[in-house]
Amino acid sequence: MTEVSRVVAPNPGPYTGPGTNTWIVGAGPVVVVIDPGPDDDAHLAALNKRLSGKTVGVVLVTHGHPDHLPLAERFARQFQATVQRYPELGDGDIVRAGTLNLTALYTPGHSADHLCFLLAEDRAIFTGDLVLGQGSSMVTYPEGDVAAYLRSLDRLAALQPRILFPGHWDPVTEAAAKIAEYKKHRLEREAQILAEVNRGGGTAPELTRRVYGELDDKLMVAAEMTLRAHLKKLVDEGVVRENGEVYQASVI
């Protein structure tokens, strides 16, 4: 099995859990680093300490959110390594470093530029924020796309991974069950939103409060972005219509 180790960035919070996971992949002298995280001196020092003289062949980034990308170029320069991410790195592209081969999987939904990385021989997938180790992943409107997110989950499920290494929280050893849980949650949330629209409609903020209940301000912002992404899917499918800022059930 390929050696995988983790350094957690010191950026805990309501969106990041304990912090962003930076994954170091490979046991030989040349390794791959996935998601260097925020541009933080302490995190950079912790990564360099963990590497302990190893060479970084390539730096991979799952997506461009500020808890995953900003340190990448600064970190890579130390090793004259390249930073590879979407769109330069496309679906099915194979990244080679030392004895490692990782396959890029274009998995939009959480964000429009999201990649996962497959370590085929180990049936392991680095899932970024598509699937987390705990809780659910937000679908960030307007760049996020619920329909694409569900397709990306189906794609991961079809690969039958053994283990998932997420962007936050711990590795997931019950991979199939976790992916199924994420799809079930997203479909249940959609049904809940549609039921509220059918009950009388409302603006996105009103529907967010009715669907999610009382949340603190930061979580409410995330909830509304995800709800708006769901509403866009429902509008695209013709089951919900927009009337100004109000969302209403479509009349058949």
C-alpha positions as CSV (number, residue, x, y, z in Angstrom):
1,M,0.0,0.0,0.0
2,T,1.1,3.5,-0.8
3,E,2.1,5.5,2.3
4,V,-0.2,8.5,3.0
5,S,0.3,11.0,5.8
6,R,-1.6,14.1,6.8
7,V,-0.8,17.5,8.1
8,V,-3.8,19.5,9.3
9,A,-3.6,23.3,8.6
10,P,-4.3,25.5,11.6
11,N,-7.5,26.9,10.1
12,P,-10.4,25.3,12.1
13,G,-13.8,26.8,11.7
14,P,-17.5,26.2,10.8
15,Y,-16.6,25.5,7.2
16,T,-13.3,23.7,7.7
17,G,-13.9,21.5,10.7
18,P,-10.5,20.8,12.5
19,G,-8.7,22.4,9.5
20,T,-7.7,21.6,6.0
21,N,-6.0,18.3,5.3
22,T,-2.8,18.4,3.4
23,W,-2.0,14.9,2.1
24,I,1.6,13.7,1.6
25,V,1.5,10.7,-0.7
26,G,4.4,8.3,-1.3
27,A,7.0,6.5,0.7
28,G,10.1,6.9,-1.5
29,P,12.3,10.0,-1.9
30,V,9.8,11.7,-4.2
31,V,6.3,12.4,-3.0
32,V,3.1,14.2,-4.1
33,V,1.5,16.8,-1.9
34,I,-2.3,17.4,-2.3
35,D,-3.9,20.6,-1.1
36,P,-1.2,22.7,0.6
37,G,-3.9,24.8,2.2
38,P,-3.9,28.4,3.4
39,D,-0.9,30.6,3.1
40,D,0.2,30.2,6.7
41,D,3.8,30.2,8.0
42,A,3.1,27.7,10.7
43,H,1.5,25.2,8.3
44,L,4.4,25.6,5.9
45,A,6.9,24.8,8.7
46,A,4.9,21.8,9.7
47,L,4.8,20.5,6.2
48,N,8.5,20.9,5.8
49,K,9.2,19.2,9.1
50,R,7.0,16.2,8.1
51,L,8.7,15.9,4.7
52,S,12.0,15.5,6.5
53,G,14.3,15.8,3.4
54,K,11.9,14.2,0.9
55,T,11.5,15.8,-2.5
56,V,8.1,17.0,-3.7
57,G,7.6,15.9,-7.3
58,V,4.3,17.7,-7.9
59,V,1.7,19.7,-5.9
60,L,-1.9,18.9,-6.6
61,V,-4.9,21.1,-5.7
62,T,-8.4,19.7,-5.6
63,H,-10.0,23.2,-6.0
64,G,-9.4,26.9,-5.7
65,H,-11.1,27.7,-2.4
66,P,-9.0,29.8,0.0
67,D,-8.6,27.0,2.5
68,H,-7.0,24.7,-0.1
69,L,-5.0,26.6,-2.7
70,P,-3.2,29.7,-1.4
71,L,0.0,28.1,-0.1
72,A,0.5,26.0,-3.2
73,E,2.9,28.2,-5.3
74,R,5.0,29.3,-2.3
75,F,5.3,25.7,-1.1
76,A,6.1,24.3,-4.5
77,R,8.9,26.8,-5.2
78,Q,11.0,25.3,-2.5
79,F,11.2,22.1,-4.5
80,Q,11.0,23.5,-8.1
81,A,7.8,21.5,-8.3
82,T,4.8,22.2,-10.5
83,V,1.4,23.1,-9.2
84,Q,-1.3,21.2,-11.1
85,R,-5.0,21.9,-10.9
86,Y,-8.1,22.3,-13.1
87,P,-8.4,23.4,-15.9
88,E,-4.7,22.7,-16.9
89,L,-5.2,19.3,-15.4
90,G,-8.1,17.6,-17.0
91,D,-10.3,14.6,-16.5
92,G,-8.4,11.4,-16.8
93,D,-5.0,13.0,-16.9
94,I,-2.3,10.9,-15.1
95,V,0.1,12.6,-12.8
96,R,3.4,10.8,-12.4
97,A,6.0,11.5,-9.7
98,G,8.6,9.0,-8.6
99,T,6.8,5.7,-8.6
100,L,3.4,7.2,-8.1
101,N,0.6,7.5,-10.7
102,L,-2.5,9.4,-9.7
103,T,-5.5,10.0,-12.0
104,A,-7.3,13.3,-12.0
105,L,-11.1,13.0,-11.9
106,Y,-13.1,16.1,-12.9
107,T,-15.8,16.1,-10.2
108,P,-17.6,19.5,-10.3
109,G,-20.5,20.3,-7.9
110,H,-19.0,21.7,-4.7
111,S,-17.2,24.1,-7.0
112,A,-16.9,24.4,-10.8
113,D,-13.1,23.6,-10.7
114,H,-13.2,20.5,-8.4
115,L,-10.9,17.5,-9.0
116,C,-10.5,14.3,-7.1
117,F,-7.4,12.2,-7.4
118,L,-7.5,8.4,-7.8
119,L,-4.7,6.1,-6.6
120,A,-5.9,3.2,-8.6
121,E,-3.7,0.4,-7.3
122,D,-4.8,1.2,-3.7
123,R,-8.5,2.0,-4.6
124,A,-8.0,5.2,-2.8
125,I,-9.5,8.6,-3.7
126,F,-8.5,12.0,-2.5
127,T,-11.9,13.7,-2.4
128,G,-11.2,17.3,-1.6
129,D,-14.6,18.8,-0.5
130,L,-16.7,16.5,-2.6
131,V,-17.0,14.1,0.3
132,L,-15.8,15.0,3.8
133,G,-14.9,12.8,6.7
134,Q,-17.8,14.2,8.7
135,G,-20.9,16.3,8.1
136,S,-22.0,17.4,4.7
137,S,-20.3,19.5,2.0
138,M,-21.8,22.8,0.9
139,V,-22.6,23.4,-2.8
140,T,-21.4,26.9,-3.3
141,Y,-23.9,29.0,-5.3
142,P,-23.4,30.4,-7.9
143,E,-20.3,28.3,-8.8
144,G,-21.6,25.1,-7.3
145,D,-24.0,22.9,-9.1
146,V,-26.2,20.3,-7.4
147,A,-26.9,18.2,-10.5
148,A,-23.2,18.1,-11.2
149,Y,-22.5,17.3,-7.6
150,L,-24.8,14.3,-7.7
151,R,-23.2,13.0,-10.9
152,S,-19.8,13.4,-9.3
153,L,-20.9,11.3,-6.3
154,D,-22.2,8.6,-8.7
155,R,-18.9,8.6,-10.5
156,L,-17.0,8.0,-7.3
157,A,-19.4,5.2,-6.3
158,A,-18.9,3.5,-9.6
159,L,-15.1,3.3,-9.0
160,Q,-15.8,1.3,-5.8
161,P,-13.1,2.9,-3.7
162,R,-11.7,1.2,-0.6
163,I,-10.8,4.4,1.2
164,L,-11.4,8.1,0.9
165,F,-9.0,10.8,1.9
166,P,-11.1,14.0,2.3
167,G,-10.2,17.7,2.5
168,H,-11.4,17.9,6.1
169,W,-11.8,15.5,9.0
170,D,-10.6,11.9,9.0
171,P,-10.1,9.3,6.3
172,V,-13.2,7.3,5.4
173,T,-12.8,3.5,5.4
174,E,-16.4,2.7,4.7
175,A,-16.2,4.5,1.4
176,A,-19.3,3.1,-0.4
177,A,-21.5,3.8,2.6
178,K,-20.2,7.4,3.0
179,I,-20.8,8.2,-0.7
180,A,-24.3,6.7,-0.5
181,E,-24.9,8.8,2.7
182,Y,-23.9,12.0,0.9
183,K,-26.2,11.3,-2.1
184,K,-29.1,10.4,0.2
185,H,-28.6,13.6,2.3
186,R,-28.5,15.8,-0.8
187,L,-31.7,14.2,-2.3
188,E,-33.5,14.5,1.0
189,R,-32.5,18.2,1.3
190,E,-33.9,18.7,-2.2
191,A,-37.1,17.1,-1.3
192,Q,-37.4,19.3,1.8
193,I,-36.8,22.5,-0.2
194,L,-39.3,21.5,-2.8
195,A,-41.9,20.7,-0.1
196,E,-41.4,24.2,1.4
197,V,-41.8,25.8,-2.1
198,N,-45.0,23.8,-2.7
199,R,-46.2,24.9,0.7
200,G,-46.3,28.5,-0.4
201,G,-43.0,29.6,-1.8
202,G,-40.8,32.4,-0.6
203,T,-37.5,34.2,-1.1
204,A,-34.2,32.3,-0.7
205,P,-33.5,33.8,2.8
206,E,-37.1,32.9,3.9
207,L,-36.8,29.3,2.5
208,T,-33.4,28.9,4.2
209,R,-34.8,29.7,7.6
210,R,-37.8,27.4,7.0
211,V,-35.6,24.5,5.8
212,Y,-32.6,24.8,8.1
213,G,-34.0,26.5,11.2
214,E,-31.9,28.8,13.4
215,L,-28.2,28.7,12.6
216,D,-25.4,31.1,13.5
217,D,-24.6,33.8,10.9
218,K,-21.7,32.0,9.2
219,L,-23.6,28.7,8.9
220,M,-26.7,30.5,7.7
221,V,-24.7,32.0,4.8
222,A,-23.5,28.6,3.8
223,A,-27.0,27.1,4.1
224,E,-28.4,29.8,1.9
225,M,-25.7,29.3,-0.8
226,T,-26.5,25.5,-0.8
227,L,-30.3,26.2,-0.9
228,R,-29.9,28.6,-3.8
229,A,-27.9,25.9,-5.7
230,H,-30.7,23.4,-5.1
231,L,-33.3,26.0,-6.3
232,K,-31.3,26.5,-9.5
233,K,-31.5,22.8,-10.2
234,L,-35.2,22.7,-9.5
235,V,-35.8,25.8,-11.7
236,D,-33.7,24.2,-14.5
237,E,-35.9,21.0,-14.2
238,G,-39.1,23.1,-14.5
239,V,-40.6,22.2,-11.1
240,V,-39.9,25.6,-9.5
241,R,-40.2,29.0,-11.1
242,E,-38.8,32.4,-10.1
243,N,-41.1,35.4,-9.8
244,G,-38.7,38.2,-9.0
245,E,-37.0,37.1,-5.8
246,V,-39.7,34.7,-4.9
247,Y,-39.6,31.0,-5.7
248,Q,-42.9,29.3,-6.4
249,A,-44.1,25.9,-7.5
250,S,-44.5,25.7,-11.2
251,V,-48.1,25.4,-12.5
252,I,-48.5,22.4,-14.7
